[in-house]
C-alpha cells in the first residue's frame, strides 16, 4: 500500500464483483483488491410500484472492522493504515 493524495484515492478503479436484486431492494458490490477497498450500494425499492428509492453507500477497508459512510472517512482510515498513525 502506498500513500495517495485524496484526489488519487478518489480516482482509484473499483471492479464490479457482485450484484443482487430482490423485490424490495438491490445490492451492488465493488472491490479494489490492490488497495484492499470495498464499496457497496444498497437501494430500496417499492415492491408494488417497482420504483427505486434512495440508496445507501458504504465503504470498507480490509483488516479494519469499521464501516465508513463517506469516502473521506475511508481515506483517513486508509492513510492511518499506510502511515501507521491514528487520527
Secondary structure, 3 states (H helix, E strand, C coil): CCCCCHHHHHCCCCEEEEEEECCCEEEEEEEECCCCEEEEEEEEECCCCCCEEEEEEEEEECCCCCCECCHHHHHHHHHHHHHCCCC
